């Protein structure tokens, strides 16, 4: 068996480039979701402050405290997506190291 033939067929059910691209898009999606949640939080907070000043009534602190849950949710989704992207890379490394060890 030629060494070049051995390296061309990796014997996997996935393409390494597709997995790397998926990990990259997962990280990008995490940043986009985090940005959207923070923009939504800032917009809602700004509207609450603006309308309370225009209407002459006090600021609704329960709404402000409740609004802080949105950036927290976005941060949790961000962390989960980044952990999943890193897990894909770890699994690729495990697969590559296992193949390398089997060849020796």
CNS distance restraints for C-alpha pairs under 8 A (distance, minus, plus):
assign (resid   1 and name CA) (resid   5 and name CA) 7.02 0.50 0.50
assign (resid   1 and name CA) (resid   6 and name CA) 7.25 0.50 0.50
assign (resid   2 and name CA) (resid   6 and name CA) 6.51 0.50 0.50
assign (resid   3 and name CA) (resid   7 and name CA) 6.51 0.50 0.50
assign (resid   4 and name CA) (resid   8 and name CA) 6.37 0.50 0.50
assign (resid   5 and name CA) (resid   9 and name CA) 6.75 0.50 0.50
assign (resid   6 and name CA) (resid  10 and name CA) 7.43 0.50 0.50
assign (resid  14 and name CA) (resid  18 and name CA) 7.61 0.50 0.50
assign (resid  14 and name CA) (resid  19 and name CA) 7.55 0.50 0.50
assign (resid  15 and name CA) (resid  19 and name CA) 6.52 0.50 0.50
assign (resid  16 and name CA) (resid  20 and name CA) 6.24 0.50 0.50
assign (resid  16 and name CA) (resid  92 and name CA) 7.66 0.50 0.50
assign (resid  17 and name CA) (resid  21 and name CA) 6.07 0.50 0.50
assign (resid  18 and name CA) (resid  22 and name CA) 6.06 0.50 0.50
assign (resid  19 and name CA) (resid  23 and name CA) 6.23 0.50 0.50
assign (resid  19 and name CA) (resid  88 and name CA) 7.17 0.50 0.50
assign (resid  20 and name CA) (resid  24 and name CA) 6.25 0.50 0.50
assign (resid  20 and name CA) (resid  88 and name CA) 7.89 0.50 0.50
assign (resid  20 and name CA) (resid  89 and name CA) 7.41 0.50 0.50
assign (resid  21 and name CA) (resid  25 and name CA) 6.19 0.50 0.50
assign (resid  22 and name CA) (resid  26 and name CA) 6.02 0.50 0.50
assign (resid  22 and name CA) (resid  85 and name CA) 7.78 0.50 0.50
assign (resid  23 and name CA) (resid  27 and name CA) 6.34 0.50 0.50
assign (resid  23 and name CA) (resid  84 and name CA) 7.78 0.50 0.50
assign (resid  23 and name CA) (resid  85 and name CA) 4.53 0.50 0.50
assign (resid  23 and name CA) (resid  86 and name CA) 7.41 0.50 0.50
assign (resid  23 and name CA) (resid  88 and name CA) 6.65 0.50 0.50
assign (resid  23 and name CA) (resid  89 and name CA) 7.58 0.50 0.50
assign (resid  24 and name CA) (resid  28 and name CA) 6.30 0.50 0.50
assign (resid  24 and name CA) (resid  85 and name CA) 7.25 0.50 0.50
assign (resid  25 and name CA) (resid  29 and name CA) 5.97 0.50 0.50
assign (resid  26 and name CA) (resid  30 and name CA) 6.21 0.50 0.50
assign (resid  26 and name CA) (resid  81 and name CA) 6.00 0.50 0.50
assign (resid  26 and name CA) (resid  82 and name CA) 7.00 0.50 0.50
assign (resid  26 and name CA) (resid  84 and name CA) 7.83 0.50 0.50
assign (resid  26 and name CA) (resid  85 and name CA) 6.09 0.50 0.50
assign (resid  27 and name CA) (resid  31 and name CA) 6.47 0.50 0.50
assign (resid  27 and name CA) (resid  78 and name CA) 7.96 0.50 0.50
assign (resid  27 and name CA) (resid  81 and name CA) 6.32 0.50 0.50
assign (resid  27 and name CA) (resid  82 and name CA) 5.48 0.50 0.50
assign (resid  27 and name CA) (resid  85 and name CA) 6.45 0.50 0.50
assign (resid  28 and name CA) (resid  32 and name CA) 6.26 0.50 0.50
assign (resid  29 and name CA) (resid  33 and name CA) 6.08 0.50 0.50
assign (resid  29 and name CA) (resid  81 and name CA) 7.77 0.50 0.50
assign (resid  30 and name CA) (resid  34 and name CA) 6.16 0.50 0.50
assign (resid  30 and name CA) (resid  77 and name CA) 6.74 0.50 0.50
assign (resid  30 and name CA) (resid  78 and name CA) 4.42 0.50 0.50
assign (resid  30 and name CA) (resid  79 and name CA) 7.56 0.50 0.50
assign (resid  30 and name CA) (resid  81 and name CA) 5.64 0.50 0.50
assign (resid  30 and name CA) (resid  82 and name CA) 6.76 0.50 0.50
assign (resid  31 and name CA) (resid  35 and name CA) 6.12 0.50 0.50
assign (resid  31 and name CA) (resid  78 and name CA) 6.47 0.50 0.50
assign (resid  32 and name CA) (resid  36 and name CA) 6.18 0.50 0.50
assign (resid  33 and name CA) (resid  37 and name CA) 6.20 0.50 0.50
assign (resid  33 and name CA) (resid  74 and name CA) 6.27 0.50 0.50
assign (resid  33 and name CA) (resid  77 and name CA) 7.54 0.50 0.50
assign (resid  33 and name CA) (resid  78 and name CA) 6.98 0.50 0.50
assign (resid  34 and name CA) (resid  38 and name CA) 6.27 0.50 0.50
assign (resid  34 and name CA) (resid  71 and name CA) 7.31 0.50 0.50
assign (resid  34 and name CA) (resid  74 and name CA) 4.73 0.50 0.50
assign (resid  34 and name CA) (resid  75 and name CA) 5.94 0.50 0.50
assign (resid  34 and name CA) (resid  77 and name CA) 7.52 0.50 0.50
assign (resid  34 and name CA) (resid  78 and name CA) 6.02 0.50 0.50
assign (resid  35 and name CA) (resid  39 and name CA) 6.08 0.50 0.50
assign (resid  35 and name CA) (resid  74 and name CA) 7.96 0.50 0.50
assign (resid  36 and name CA) (resid  40 and name CA) 6.05 0.50 0.50
assign (resid  36 and name CA) (resid  74 and name CA) 7.99 0.50 0.50
assign (resid  37 and name CA) (resid  41 and name CA) 6.12 0.50 0.50
assign (resid  37 and name CA) (resid  70 and name CA) 6.05 0.50 0.50
assign (resid  37 and name CA) (resid  71 and name CA) 5.54 0.50 0.50
assign (resid  37 and name CA) (resid  73 and name CA) 7.79 0.50 0.50
assign (resid  37 and name CA) (resid  74 and name CA) 5.41 0.50 0.50
assign (resid  38 and name CA) (resid  42 and name CA) 6.16 0.50 0.50
assign (resid  38 and name CA) (resid  70 and name CA) 7.38 0.50 0.50
assign (resid  38 and name CA) (resid  71 and name CA) 5.43 0.50 0.50
assign (resid  38 and name CA) (resid  74 and name CA) 7.50 0.50 0.50
assign (resid  39 and name CA) (resid  43 and name CA) 6.05 0.50 0.50
assign (resid  40 and name CA) (resid  44 and name CA) 6.09 0.50 0.50
assign (resid  40 and name CA) (resid  70 and name CA) 7.95 0.50 0.50
assign (resid  41 and name CA) (resid  45 and name CA) 6.06 0.50 0.50
assign (resid  41 and name CA) (resid  67 and name CA) 6.24 0.50 0.50
assign (resid  41 and name CA) (resid  68 and name CA) 7.23 0.50 0.50
assign (resid  41 and name CA) (resid  70 and name CA) 6.30 0.50 0.50
assign (resid  41 and name CA) (resid  71 and name CA) 6.64 0.50 0.50
assign (resid  42 and name CA) (resid  46 and name CA) 5.94 0.50 0.50
assign (resid  43 and name CA) (resid  47 and name CA) 6.13 0.50 0.50
assign (resid  44 and name CA) (resid  48 and name CA) 6.15 0.50 0.50
assign (resid  44 and name CA) (resid  67 and name CA) 7.53 0.50 0.50
assign (resid  45 and name CA) (resid  49 and name CA) 6.27 0.50 0.50
assign (resid  45 and name CA) (resid  64 and name CA) 6.57 0.50 0.50
assign (resid  45 and name CA) (resid  67 and name CA) 7.24 0.50 0.50
assign (resid  46 and name CA) (resid  50 and name CA) 6.01 0.50 0.50
assign (resid  47 and name CA) (resid  51 and name CA) 5.93 0.50 0.50
assign (resid  48 and name CA) (resid  52 and name CA) 6.09 0.50 0.50
assign (resid  48 and name CA) (resid  59 and name CA) 7.25 0.50 0.50
assign (resid  48 and name CA) (resid  60 and name CA) 7.57 0.50 0.50
assign (resid  48 and name CA) (resid  64 and name CA) 7.94 0.50 0.50
assign (resid  49 and name CA) (resid  53 and name CA) 6.25 0.50 0.50
assign (resid  49 and name CA) (resid  59 and name CA) 6.49 0.50 0.50
assign (resid  50 and name CA) (resid  54 and name CA) 6.13 0.50 0.50
assign (resid  51 and name CA) (resid  55 and name CA) 5.81 0.50 0.50
assign (resid  52 and name CA) (resid  56 and name CA) 5.83 0.50 0.50
assign (resid  52 and name CA) (resid  57 and name CA) 5.26 0.50 0.50
assign (resid  52 and name CA) (resid  58 and name CA) 5.97 0.50 0.50
assign (resid  52 and name CA) (resid  59 and name CA) 5.59 0.50 0.50
assign (resid  52 and name CA) (resid  60 and name CA) 7.94 0.50 0.50
assign (resid  53 and name CA) (resid  57 and name CA) 6.75 0.50 0.50
assign (resid  53 and name CA) (resid  58 and name CA) 7.70 0.50 0.50
assign (resid  53 and name CA) (resid  59 and name CA) 7.98 0.50 0.50
assign (resid  60 and name CA) (resid  64 and name CA) 6.54 0.50 0.50
assign (resid  61 and name CA) (resid  65 and name CA) 6.07 0.50 0.50
assign (resid  62 and name CA) (resid  66 and name CA) 5.98 0.50 0.50
assign (resid  63 and name CA) (resid  67 and name CA) 5.96 0.50 0.50
assign (resid  64 and name CA) (resid  68 and name CA) 6.73 0.50 0.50
assign (resid  65 and name CA) (resid  69 and name CA) 7.55 0.50 0.50
assign (resid  66 and name CA) (resid  70 and name CA) 7.98 0.50 0.50
assign (resid  67 and name CA) (resid  71 and name CA) 7.93 0.50 0.50
assign (resid  68 and name CA) (resid  72 and name CA) 6.74 0.50 0.50
assign (resid  69 and name CA) (resid  73 and name CA) 6.14 0.50 0.50
assign (resid  70 and name CA) (resid  74 and name CA) 6.25 0.50 0.50
assign (resid  71 and name CA) (resid  75 and name CA) 6.01 0.50 0.50
assign (resid  72 and name CA) (resid  76 and name CA) 6.20 0.50 0.50
assign (resid  73 and name CA) (resid  77 and name CA) 6.31 0.50 0.50
assign (resid  74 and name CA) (resid  78 and name CA) 6.09 0.50 0.50
assign (resid  75 and name CA) (resid  79 and name CA) 6.15 0.50 0.50
assign (resid  76 and name CA) (resid  80 and name CA) 6.15 0.50 0.50
assign (resid  77 and name CA) (resid  81 and name CA) 6.12 0.50 0.50
assign (resid  78 and name CA) (resid  82 and name CA) 6.19 0.50 0.50
assign (resid  79 and name CA) (resid  83 and name CA) 6.05 0.50 0.50
assign (resid  80 and name CA) (resid  84 and name CA) 6.19 0.50 0.50
assign (resid  81 and name CA) (resid  85 and name CA) 6.22 0.50 0.50
assign (resid  82 and name CA) (resid  86 and name CA) 6.22 0.50 0.50
assign (resid  83 and name CA) (resid  87 and name CA) 6.05 0.50 0.50
assign (resid  84 and name CA) (resid  88 and name CA) 6.31 0.50 0.50
assign (resid  85 and name CA) (resid  89 and name CA) 6.66 0.50 0.50
assign (resid  86 and name CA) (resid  90 and name CA) 6.20 0.50 0.50
assign (resid  87 and name CA) (resid  91 and name CA) 6.10 0.50 0.50
assign (resid  88 and name CA) (resid  92 and name CA) 6.24 0.50 0.50
assign (resid  89 and name CA) (resid  93 and name CA) 6.22 0.50 0.50
assign (resid  90 and name CA) (resid  94 and name CA) 6.19 0.50 0.50
assign (resid  91 and name CA) (resid  95 and name CA) 6.16 0.50 0.50
assign (resid  92 and name CA) (resid  96 and name CA) 6.09 0.50 0.50
assign (resid  93 and name CA) (resid  97 and name CA) 5.98 0.50 0.50
assign (resid  94 and name CA) (resid  98 and name CA) 6.03 0.50 0.50
assign (resid  95 and name CA) (resid  99 and name CA) 6.31 0.50 0.50
assign (resid  96 and name CA) (resid 100 and name CA) 6.16 0.50 0.50
assign (resid  97 and name CA) (resid 101 and name CA) 6.03 0.50 0.50
assign (resid  98 and name CA) (resid 102 and name CA) 6.14 0.50 0.50
assign (resid  99 and name CA) (resid 103 and name CA) 6.36 0.50 0.50
assign (resid 100 and name CA) (resid 104 and name CA) 6.87 0.50 0.50
